[in-house]
Amino acid sequence: MSVDVPRRIVLLRHAKADWPQVSDHDRPLAERGRKDAPVAGRWLAGAGFTPELTLCSTATRARETWKLFAGELPKRPRTVYDERLYDASLGELIAVINGTDDEVRDLMLVGHNPGVHALAEALAGEADGDTRARMNRGGFPTSSLAVLSLTGGWKSVEHGTARLVAYWTPHE
């Protein structure tokens, strides 16, 4: 596949987590998170975005979010659980994207804040309509999605190389 094909990155922040007496990595979803994750999946399916590859944090809340979310998609993408996405910095997230095979056209990341919000903001050199203002006003709450489009290979993804084309949150 040519590196100049249009590509999309879908960023999903995990759904609302509970706070039981377990390690942060092992925190499960709260009841609200179990309700919001499939709603987010239905929104993405209805918007016509279907990722080919999903990279998901290994944290329990991210894996549970992805399972509920993916059940709403018309076709489940190939999924890789990647420990680098847990508590990842902006630079680490960009490095993960840069390592994606150029055969993948549409990529999804399921991760955590503040990294997911920072990534959406950093990549979005441009934005459609009020998407950037809406995203920044709410602070990228749990179960929120950002969809960015770009042209070029994954290795060329860096600050300002994408366009924020959609932003959705379950409680706006």
C-alpha positions as CSV (number, residue, x, y, z in Angstrom):
1,M,0.0,0.0,0.0
2,S,1.3,3.5,-0.9
3,V,2.3,5.6,2.1
4,D,0.3,8.5,0.5
5,V,-3.1,7.0,1.0
6,P,-5.6,8.7,3.3
7,R,-5.4,7.3,6.9
8,R,-7.4,7.7,10.0
9,I,-6.6,7.4,13.7
10,V,-9.4,6.8,16.2
11,L,-8.5,7.6,19.8
12,L,-10.7,6.2,22.5
13,R,-10.3,6.9,26.2
14,H,-11.3,4.0,28.3
15,A,-14.8,4.1,29.9
16,K,-15.4,5.1,33.5
17,A,-13.5,2.9,36.0
18,D,-14.3,1.9,39.5
19,W,-11.9,2.4,42.5
20,P,-11.7,-0.9,44.3
21,Q,-8.7,-1.8,46.5
22,V,-6.6,-3.1,43.5
23,S,-3.6,-1.8,41.7
24,D,-4.3,1.0,39.2
25,H,-3.6,-1.3,36.3
26,D,-6.2,-3.8,37.5
27,R,-9.1,-1.3,38.1
28,P,-12.3,-2.6,36.4
29,L,-15.1,-0.6,34.8
30,A,-17.7,1.1,36.9
31,E,-21.4,0.5,36.1
32,R,-21.5,3.8,34.1
33,G,-18.4,2.6,32.1
34,R,-20.2,-0.6,31.2
35,K,-23.1,1.4,29.9
36,D,-21.1,4.1,28.0
37,A,-18.6,1.8,26.2
38,P,-21.1,0.1,23.9
39,V,-22.8,3.5,23.2
40,A,-19.4,4.8,22.0
41,G,-19.0,1.7,19.8
42,R,-22.4,2.3,18.3
43,W,-21.5,6.0,17.6
44,L,-18.3,5.0,15.8
45,A,-20.1,2.3,13.7
46,G,-22.9,4.8,12.9
47,A,-20.3,7.4,11.8
48,G,-18.9,4.9,9.3
49,F,-15.4,4.5,10.9
50,T,-14.1,1.0,11.1
51,P,-10.5,0.5,12.2
52,E,-8.4,-2.3,10.7
53,L,-6.2,-2.5,13.7
54,T,-6.8,-1.6,17.3
55,L,-3.9,-1.2,19.8
56,C,-5.3,-1.4,23.3
57,S,-3.8,-0.8,26.7
58,T,-3.3,-3.8,28.8
59,A,-5.1,-2.2,31.8
60,T,-8.2,-4.0,32.9
61,R,-10.5,-1.0,32.3
62,A,-9.1,-0.5,28.8
63,R,-9.5,-4.2,27.9
64,E,-13.1,-4.2,29.3
65,T,-13.9,-1.0,27.4
66,W,-12.6,-2.4,24.1
67,K,-14.6,-5.7,24.5
68,L,-17.9,-3.8,25.1
69,F,-17.1,-1.2,22.4
70,A,-15.9,-3.8,19.7
71,G,-19.2,-5.7,20.1
72,E,-21.0,-2.8,18.5
73,L,-18.8,-2.6,15.4
74,P,-19.9,-4.3,12.1
75,K,-16.5,-6.1,12.0
76,R,-14.1,-6.6,14.8
77,P,-10.7,-5.3,13.9
78,R,-7.5,-7.1,14.6
79,T,-6.6,-6.3,18.2
80,V,-3.2,-6.1,19.9
81,Y,-3.0,-5.5,23.6
82,D,0.1,-3.3,24.1
83,E,1.6,-2.6,27.5
84,R,3.2,0.6,26.1
85,L,-0.2,2.3,26.0
86,Y,-0.7,2.1,29.8
87,D,0.3,5.4,31.4
88,A,2.0,6.4,28.1
89,S,3.3,9.9,27.5
90,L,2.6,11.9,24.3
91,G,6.0,10.9,22.9
92,E,5.5,7.3,23.7
93,L,2.1,7.3,22.0
94,I,3.5,8.9,18.9
95,A,6.3,6.3,18.9
96,V,3.7,3.5,19.0
97,I,1.9,5.1,16.0
98,N,5.2,5.5,14.1
99,G,5.8,1.8,14.5
100,T,2.6,0.8,12.8
101,D,2.9,-1.1,9.5
102,D,1.9,1.0,6.5
103,E,-0.4,-1.7,5.3
104,V,-2.8,-0.5,8.0
105,R,-5.0,2.3,6.8
106,D,-7.2,2.9,9.8
107,L,-5.8,2.6,13.3
108,M,-7.4,2.8,16.7
109,L,-5.8,3.4,20.1
110,V,-7.6,2.6,23.3
111,G,-5.8,4.3,26.2
112,H,-5.8,6.7,29.1
113,N,-5.7,10.4,29.9
114,P,-3.8,12.6,29.9
115,G,-2.0,10.9,27.0
116,V,-5.0,10.4,24.7
117,H,-6.2,14.0,25.0
118,A,-2.6,15.3,24.5
119,L,-2.2,13.1,21.5
120,A,-5.4,14.3,19.8
121,E,-4.4,17.9,20.5
122,A,-0.8,17.5,19.3
123,L,-1.7,15.7,16.1
124,A,-4.5,18.0,15.1
125,G,-2.9,20.7,13.0
126,E,-6.4,21.5,11.7
127,A,-9.9,20.7,12.9
128,D,-13.3,20.6,11.3
129,G,-15.9,23.1,12.6
130,D,-15.9,23.3,16.4
131,T,-14.4,19.9,17.1
132,R,-11.3,21.2,18.7
133,A,-13.1,23.6,21.0
134,R,-15.6,20.9,22.0
135,M,-12.8,18.5,22.7
136,N,-10.8,20.9,24.8
137,R,-13.8,22.3,26.7
138,G,-14.6,18.9,28.1
139,G,-11.1,17.7,28.8
140,F,-11.6,14.3,26.9
141,P,-13.8,12.5,29.5
142,T,-14.1,8.7,29.7
143,S,-15.5,6.9,26.7
144,S,-14.7,9.9,24.4
145,L,-13.6,9.5,20.9
146,A,-11.5,11.6,18.5
147,V,-11.1,10.8,14.9
148,L,-8.2,12.3,13.0
149,S,-7.3,12.0,9.3
150,L,-3.9,12.3,7.6
151,T,-2.0,11.4,4.5
152,G,1.4,9.8,4.6
153,G,3.0,6.8,6.3
154,W,2.7,6.1,10.0
155,K,6.4,6.9,10.4
156,S,5.7,10.5,9.4
157,V,3.0,11.1,12.0
158,E,4.1,14.0,14.3
159,H,2.7,17.2,15.8
160,G,0.3,18.9,13.5
161,T,0.2,16.3,10.7
162,A,-3.5,15.4,11.1
163,R,-6.9,16.9,10.9
164,L,-9.4,16.4,13.7
165,V,-12.5,15.4,11.8
166,A,-14.8,14.2,14.6
167,Y,-15.1,14.3,18.4
168,W,-17.7,12.5,20.4
169,T,-18.4,12.1,24.1
170,P,-21.3,10.2,25.7
171,H,-22.3,13.0,28.2
172,E,-22.2,16.2,26.1
